[in-house]
Amino acid sequence: MRRTPVIATALLALGLALAGCSGAGTAEKDSKPMSEESMAPSASADDMMMAKVSGEFEGLNGKTVSGMVAVEDGKVVLSGFSSDEGPDLHVYLTNGTDEAAVGEGMLVDAVAFDKASQTFMLDGADVSKYSYVVIHCDKAKAVFGAAKLS
């Protein structure tokens, strides 16, 4: 009989944690999970080390993220960027768009949800090892959006 209040409390806590990273008054929109084919790297590691890589953000998990990202000369540059509001948003370099990929990825820096142009230094990181730039709410452990690098 005591299980019901415990389960209800756990669900309430989870809901509050996820609500902490949702934008106030933003409309939810359906997001499509990325297929394995769309997550496959399109350029070799040598190509990525020599050339500028870039991508376009798309929202995931019911969140809205938009804009462009370019990775070149040891910098991650966001342009035309916007995201749903979150209390603890960060940029990661990853090889996927789920929590496991974020955990194995490289934290770049905190990101402002409402600043269209932002630049982050990578300090010698080997970008060729990563295929995505992910916007993640660390507090709620939620992926807001990602850009596939090509």
JOPE-V312411 format. One record per residue. N is the residue number from 1. RES is the residue in one small letter. PHI is phi in whole degrees, -180 to 180 (* if undefined). NEAR is the number of other ideal C-beta (glycine too) atoms within 8 Angstrom. D_LAST is the distance of its C-alpha to the last C-alpha in Angstrom with 1 decimal. Layout:
n:N res:RES phi:PHI near:NEAR d_last:D_LAST
n:N res:RES phi:PHI near:NEAR d_last:D_LAST
This chain:
n:1 res:m phi:* near:3 d_last:54.3
n:2 res:r phi:-81 near:5 d_last:52.5
n:3 res:r phi:-66 near:6 d_last:49.1
n:4 res:t phi:-59 near:7 d_last:48.6
n:5 res:p phi:-64 near:7 d_last:48.7
n:6 res:v phi:-67 near:8 d_last:46.4
n:7 res:i phi:-64 near:8 d_last:43.8
n:8 res:a phi:-61 near:8 d_last:44.2
n:9 res:t phi:-65 near:8 d_last:43.7
n:10 res:a phi:-63 near:8 d_last:40.6
n:11 res:l phi:-65 near:8 d_last:39.0
n:12 res:l phi:-63 near:8 d_last:40.1
n:13 res:a phi:-63 near:8 d_last:38.5
n:14 res:l phi:-63 near:8 d_last:35.2
n:15 res:g phi:-61 near:8 d_last:35.3
n:16 res:l phi:-67 near:8 d_last:36.2
n:17 res:a phi:-64 near:11 d_last:33.4
n:18 res:l phi:-70 near:10 d_last:30.8
n:19 res:a phi:-66 near:7 d_last:32.6
n:20 res:g phi:-63 near:11 d_last:32.3
n:21 res:c phi:-107 near:15 d_last:28.6
n:22 res:s phi:-94 near:11 d_last:29.0
n:23 res:g phi:-76 near:10 d_last:29.3
n:24 res:a phi:-72 near:5 d_last:32.8
n:25 res:g phi:73 near:3 d_last:33.4
n:26 res:t phi:-89 near:9 d_last:29.8
n:27 res:a phi:-80 near:3 d_last:29.6
n:28 res:e phi:-76 near:5 d_last:28.0
n:29 res:k phi:-133 near:7 d_last:25.6
n:30 res:d phi:-65 near:5 d_last:24.7
n:31 res:s phi:-119 near:10 d_last:21.3
n:32 res:k phi:-99 near:4 d_last:20.0
n:33 res:p phi:-68 near:5 d_last:18.9
n:34 res:m phi:-77 near:9 d_last:15.5
n:35 res:s phi:-78 near:6 d_last:16.3
n:36 res:e phi:-62 near:5 d_last:15.6
n:37 res:e phi:-64 near:5 d_last:13.9
n:38 res:s phi:-74 near:7 d_last:11.4
n:39 res:m phi:-92 near:11 d_last:10.9
n:40 res:a phi:-69 near:6 d_last:10.5
n:41 res:p phi:-61 near:5 d_last:7.7
n:42 res:s phi:-101 near:5 d_last:6.2
n:43 res:a phi:-130 near:8 d_last:6.4
n:44 res:s phi:-73 near:6 d_last:9.7
n:45 res:a phi:-61 near:7 d_last:10.8
n:46 res:d phi:-63 near:7 d_last:12.4
n:47 res:d phi:-62 near:8 d_last:9.5
n:48 res:m phi:-70 near:12 d_last:7.8
n:49 res:m phi:-72 near:9 d_last:11.4
n:50 res:m phi:-90 near:5 d_last:12.2
n:51 res:a phi:-111 near:7 d_last:9.5
n:52 res:k phi:-69 near:6 d_last:8.5
n:53 res:v phi:-114 near:12 d_last:5.2
n:54 res:s phi:-151 near:11 d_last:5.7
n:55 res:g phi:-167 near:12 d_last:6.4
n:56 res:e phi:-115 near:9 d_last:9.8
n:57 res:f phi:-72 near:15 d_last:12.4
n:58 res:e phi:-137 near:10 d_last:14.7
n:59 res:g phi:-72 near:14 d_last:17.9
n:60 res:l phi:-135 near:14 d_last:19.0
n:61 res:n phi:56 near:8 d_last:22.5
n:62 res:g phi:78 near:8 d_last:24.3
n:63 res:k phi:-104 near:15 d_last:22.8
n:64 res:t phi:-111 near:12 d_last:21.4
n:65 res:v phi:-138 near:16 d_last:18.4
n:66 res:s phi:-144 near:12 d_last:16.8
n:67 res:g phi:119 near:12 d_last:15.1
n:68 res:m phi:-119 near:12 d_last:12.0
n:69 res:v phi:-133 near:16 d_last:10.6
n:70 res:a phi:-130 near:10 d_last:9.6
n:71 res:v phi:-121 near:14 d_last:9.9
n:72 res:e phi:-162 near:8 d_last:11.9
n:73 res:d phi:53 near:3 d_last:15.4
n:74 res:g phi:73 near:8 d_last:16.1
n:75 res:k phi:-134 near:10 d_last:15.5
n:76 res:v phi:-107 near:13 d_last:13.7
n:77 res:v phi:-119 near:12 d_last:14.5
n:78 res:l phi:-98 near:14 d_last:15.1
n:79 res:s phi:-137 near:10 d_last:16.3
n:80 res:g phi:60 near:9 d_last:18.2
n:81 res:f phi:-81 near:16 d_last:18.1
n:82 res:s phi:-154 near:10 d_last:20.7
n:83 res:s phi:-148 near:16 d_last:21.5
n:84 res:d phi:-57 near:13 d_last:24.5
n:85 res:e phi:-71 near:10 d_last:26.9
n:86 res:g phi:-151 near:16 d_last:27.2
n:87 res:p phi:-77 near:8 d_last:29.5
n:88 res:d phi:-150 near:10 d_last:27.1
n:89 res:l phi:-81 near:15 d_last:23.5
n:90 res:h phi:-138 near:13 d_last:21.1
n:91 res:v phi:-100 near:15 d_last:17.4
n:92 res:y phi:-128 near:12 d_last:16.1
n:93 res:l phi:-98 near:15 d_last:13.3
n:94 res:t phi:-141 near:16 d_last:13.4
n:95 res:n phi:-117 near:9 d_last:12.5
n:96 res:g phi:-177 near:9 d_last:13.8
n:97 res:t phi:-121 near:11 d_last:15.4
n:98 res:d phi:-108 near:7 d_last:19.0
n:99 res:e phi:-61 near:7 d_last:21.7
n:100 res:a phi:-62 near:7 d_last:21.6
n:101 res:a phi:-66 near:13 d_last:17.9
n:102 res:v phi:-64 near:12 d_last:18.8
n:103 res:g phi:-62 near:6 d_last:21.9
n:104 res:e phi:-91 near:7 d_last:20.2
n:105 res:g phi:-82 near:13 d_last:17.4
n:106 res:m phi:-112 near:8 d_last:17.9
n:107 res:l phi:-69 near:7 d_last:19.7
n:108 res:v phi:-93 near:11 d_last:18.6
n:109 res:d phi:-179 near:7 d_last:21.3
n:110 res:a phi:-72 near:7 d_last:23.1
n:111 res:v phi:-128 near:14 d_last:21.8
n:112 res:a phi:-87 near:7 d_last:24.0
n:113 res:f phi:-68 near:11 d_last:23.5
n:114 res:d phi:-118 near:6 d_last:25.0
n:115 res:k phi:-111 near:8 d_last:23.8
n:116 res:a phi:-65 near:9 d_last:21.3
n:117 res:s phi:-117 near:9 d_last:20.2
n:118 res:q phi:-144 near:10 d_last:19.8
n:119 res:t phi:-129 near:8 d_last:18.7
n:120 res:f phi:-129 near:11 d_last:18.8
n:121 res:m phi:-83 near:6 d_last:19.4
n:122 res:l phi:-101 near:11 d_last:17.9
n:123 res:d phi:50 near:5 d_last:20.9
n:124 res:g phi:79 near:5 d_last:19.7
n:125 res:a phi:-68 near:8 d_last:17.3
n:126 res:d phi:-85 near:6 d_last:15.1
n:127 res:v phi:-66 near:12 d_last:11.6
n:128 res:s phi:-64 near:8 d_last:10.5
n:129 res:k phi:-82 near:7 d_last:12.5
n:130 res:y phi:-124 near:12 d_last:10.5
n:131 res:s phi:-121 near:9 d_last:7.7
n:132 res:y phi:-137 near:17 d_last:9.0
n:133 res:v phi:-111 near:17 d_last:11.0
n:134 res:v phi:-117 near:15 d_last:14.2
n:135 res:i phi:-100 near:14 d_last:17.3
n:136 res:h phi:-133 near:13 d_last:20.3
n:137 res:c phi:-93 near:14 d_last:24.1
n:138 res:d phi:-66 near:8 d_last:25.6
n:139 res:k phi:-63 near:10 d_last:29.1
n:140 res:a phi:-95 near:11 d_last:28.7
n:141 res:k phi:52 near:8 d_last:26.0
n:142 res:a phi:-132 near:11 d_last:23.9
n:143 res:v phi:-81 near:14 d_last:20.2
n:144 res:f phi:-89 near:17 d_last:20.1
n:145 res:g phi:-175 near:15 d_last:16.5
n:146 res:a phi:-154 near:15 d_last:12.8
n:147 res:a phi:-126 near:13 d_last:9.4
n:148 res:k phi:-78 near:11 d_last:6.5
n:149 res:l phi:-85 near:14 d_last:3.8
n:150 res:s phi:-150 near:7 d_last:0.0
